[in-house]
Amino acid sequence: MIKYTLRARDFAVQAANLTSEPDRTGSAQTPTVDDPLNPIRVTVYTTTGVAAELRIAQRHLNLVHARLAYNNRGSVHRTAADTVYAEARSRAEALTPEQRREESLYALHSEDDGLRMDALNDVMVELGELDA
């Protein structure tokens, strides 16, 4: 597993790595940003190279932006991904715990499915149905 740190600007990943190094933990890691309100650096982990690192980083920045738009309305200009996340979040909040648990087992087929699953997981964590 390689740990990549990339620059971010306006919630968009920049193509050049700041650093890349072997991950010392040896296990899968969750992407992170240095500041969720205005990320300058994003750190991702992958074994499949540069193209994957860029996709993972941009997907994570999209999620951070969508969460920010949802939780702090008006703080950022809304994007299509923000709308997908907000609609999925509202839908997940309306489901019963059993329905959320069942839906969490569905396969992901697109970027929008990934955002929908992140919204579902966020609701389940907030309601204590999943560990954080």
VEXZAVEX-356970 format. One record per residue (C-alpha): residue number from 0; residue in three letters; x negated, y negated, z negated. Coordinates in Angstrom, 3 decimals. Example, Ala and Ser with C-alpha at 12.3 -4.5 7.8 and 13.67 -1.06 7.14 Angstrom:
2
R_0_ALA_-12.300_4.500_-7.800
R_1_SER_-13.670_1.060_-7.140
% end
This chain:
132
R_0_MET_0.000_0.000_0.000
R_1_ILE_-1.358_-3.428_0.951
R_2_LYS_-0.429_-6.616_-0.903
R_3_TYR_0.004_-9.598_1.447
R_4_THR_0.390_-13.217_0.379
R_5_LEU_1.738_-15.587_3.036
R_6_ARG_2.559_-19.279_3.241
R_7_ALA_6.177_-20.364_3.377
R_8_ARG_7.585_-23.695_4.486
R_9_ASP_11.272_-24.643_4.453
R_10_PHE_12.141_-21.003_3.663
R_11_ALA_10.328_-19.791_6.788
R_12_VAL_7.283_-17.547_6.639
R_13_GLN_4.098_-18.729_8.328
R_14_ALA_2.341_-16.143_10.503
R_15_ALA_-1.149_-16.321_8.974
R_16_ASN_-1.949_-14.390_5.789
R_17_LEU_-3.372_-16.257_2.859
R_18_THR_-4.704_-12.967_1.491
R_19_SER_-4.403_-9.241_1.963
R_20_GLU_-5.770_-6.708_-0.487
R_21_PRO_-5.112_-3.157_-1.632
R_22_ASP_-2.324_-3.032_-4.199
R_23_ARG_-3.797_-1.855_-7.470
R_24_THR_-0.600_-0.353_-8.891
R_25_GLY_-0.116_2.214_-6.126
R_26_SER_3.688_2.034_-6.310
R_27_ALA_6.332_0.193_-4.306
R_28_GLN_6.591_-3.476_-5.273
R_29_THR_9.380_-6.023_-4.897
R_30_PRO_8.616_-9.126_-2.819
R_31_THR_8.166_-12.323_-4.846
R_32_VAL_7.956_-16.081_-4.275
R_33_ASP_6.019_-18.610_-6.303
R_34_ASP_9.003_-20.992_-6.668
R_35_PRO_12.592_-19.959_-5.850
R_36_LEU_13.654_-23.596_-5.336
R_37_ASN_10.851_-24.459_-2.915
R_38_PRO_8.681_-21.434_-2.070
R_39_ILE_5.186_-22.134_-0.826
R_40_ARG_3.853_-18.575_-1.136
R_41_VAL_5.569_-15.223_-0.701
R_42_THR_3.969_-11.921_-1.700
R_43_VAL_5.021_-8.638_-0.071
R_44_TYR_3.813_-5.044_-0.121
R_45_THR_3.749_-2.643_2.825
R_46_THR_1.841_0.270_4.311
R_47_THR_2.896_-0.436_7.891
R_48_GLY_0.946_-3.558_8.806
R_49_VAL_1.323_-7.154_9.868
R_50_ALA_4.631_-6.977_11.764
R_51_ALA_6.303_-5.350_8.765
R_52_GLU_4.802_-7.861_6.344
R_53_LEU_6.291_-10.746_8.332
R_54_ARG_9.752_-9.121_8.500
R_55_ILE_9.734_-8.280_4.796
R_56_ALA_8.589_-11.782_3.859
R_57_GLN_11.211_-13.502_6.032
R_58_ARG_13.965_-11.219_4.768
R_59_HIS_13.000_-12.024_1.187
R_60_LEU_12.942_-15.768_1.911
R_61_ASN_16.421_-15.453_3.473
R_62_LEU_17.655_-13.749_0.300
R_63_VAL_16.077_-16.388_-1.964
R_64_HIS_17.698_-19.125_0.167
R_65_ALA_21.090_-17.371_0.111
R_66_ARG_20.982_-16.994_-3.684
R_67_LEU_20.017_-20.653_-4.043
R_68_ALA_22.855_-21.759_-1.737
R_69_TYR_25.324_-19.581_-3.653
R_70_ASN_24.266_-20.552_-7.173
R_71_ASN_23.510_-24.240_-6.511
R_72_ARG_26.011_-25.342_-3.894
R_73_GLY_24.797_-28.382_-1.992
R_74_SER_21.142_-27.908_-2.955
R_75_VAL_20.169_-26.611_0.500
R_76_HIS_21.646_-26.697_3.983
R_77_ARG_23.729_-23.527_4.423
R_78_THR_22.726_-20.962_7.034
R_79_ALA_24.525_-17.994_8.587
R_80_ALA_22.701_-15.672_6.169
R_81_ASP_23.970_-17.771_3.247
R_82_THR_27.546_-17.295_4.472
R_83_VAL_27.085_-13.522_4.818
R_84_TYR_25.695_-13.356_1.272
R_85_ALA_28.459_-15.555_-0.213
R_86_GLU_31.248_-13.551_1.460
R_87_ALA_29.694_-10.257_0.345
R_88_ARG_29.238_-11.601_-3.164
R_89_SER_32.880_-12.673_-3.408
R_90_ARG_34.008_-9.302_-2.087
R_91_ALA_31.790_-7.415_-4.547
R_92_GLU_33.125_-9.431_-7.463
R_93_ALA_36.679_-8.411_-6.519
R_94_LEU_35.893_-4.666_-6.512
R_95_THR_36.221_-2.334_-9.478
R_96_PRO_33.022_-0.898_-10.985
R_97_GLU_33.744_2.470_-9.327
R_98_GLN_34.246_0.823_-5.923
R_99_ARG_30.985_-1.110_-6.326
R_100_ARG_29.133_2.073_-7.297
R_101_GLU_30.520_3.897_-4.242
R_102_GLU_29.715_1.018_-1.921
R_103_SER_26.152_0.840_-3.225
R_104_LEU_25.504_4.242_-1.628
R_105_TYR_26.172_3.043_1.946
R_106_ALA_23.341_3.011_4.469
R_107_LEU_21.877_-0.226_5.824
R_108_HIS_22.023_-0.740_9.580
R_109_SER_21.306_-4.453_10.021
R_110_GLU_19.854_-7.529_8.311
R_111_ASP_23.401_-8.554_7.372
R_112_ASP_23.924_-5.169_5.702
R_113_GLY_20.786_-5.821_3.681
R_114_LEU_22.125_-9.183_2.492
R_115_ARG_25.472_-7.587_1.666
R_116_MET_23.729_-4.898_-0.382
R_117_ASP_21.636_-7.538_-2.178
R_118_ALA_24.846_-9.438_-3.036
R_119_LEU_26.436_-6.228_-4.332
R_120_ASN_23.348_-5.436_-6.421
R_121_ASP_23.275_-8.985_-7.840
R_122_VAL_26.899_-8.641_-8.989
R_123_MET_26.279_-5.188_-10.461
R_124_VAL_23.220_-6.439_-12.397
R_125_GLU_25.157_-9.456_-13.722
R_126_LEU_28.002_-7.177_-14.887
R_127_GLY_25.598_-4.731_-16.536
R_128_GLU_26.376_-1.910_-14.087
R_129_LEU_22.712_-1.696_-12.999
R_130_ASP_19.478_-2.333_-14.834
R_131_ALA_17.711_-5.516_-13.762
% end
